[in-house]
């Protein structure tokens, strides 16, 4: 079924160069650009310095540090609320490398900074708990020996 060309003389004032049917469709093998925006070449920077949709290159540096060990120790830091902080920090620490590998570099940096803060809190709780248990052990041994 074919509708044919548009009728001659457009009373609505549509663009006659495309037949009145909207923007031209890119031909096979040409990259697509939304209507009214310039064409982007593969890997070329887009608007506002954001990389283009094709061939996104990772930053020259390595992935950010994920502070996984701090968050694992934070789980064992104390019972209750601080172990929850360690679990949440562990989740963020595990997200760093996966976000980096899929190309979400800003998300990886954000997850790394959150994991760092939660890891430091968890590590401090672990040290306090370890010192408390050590001192309680010394007190118990001293009371048994006396």
Secondary structure, 3 states (H helix, E strand, C coil): CCCCCCCCCCCCCCCCCCCCCCCCCCCCCCCCCCCCCCCCCCCCECHHHCECCCCCCCCCCCCCCCCHHHHHHHHCCCCCHHHHHHHHHHHHHHHHHHHHHHCCHHHHHHHHHHHHHHHHHHHHHHHHHHHHHHHHHHHHHHHHHC
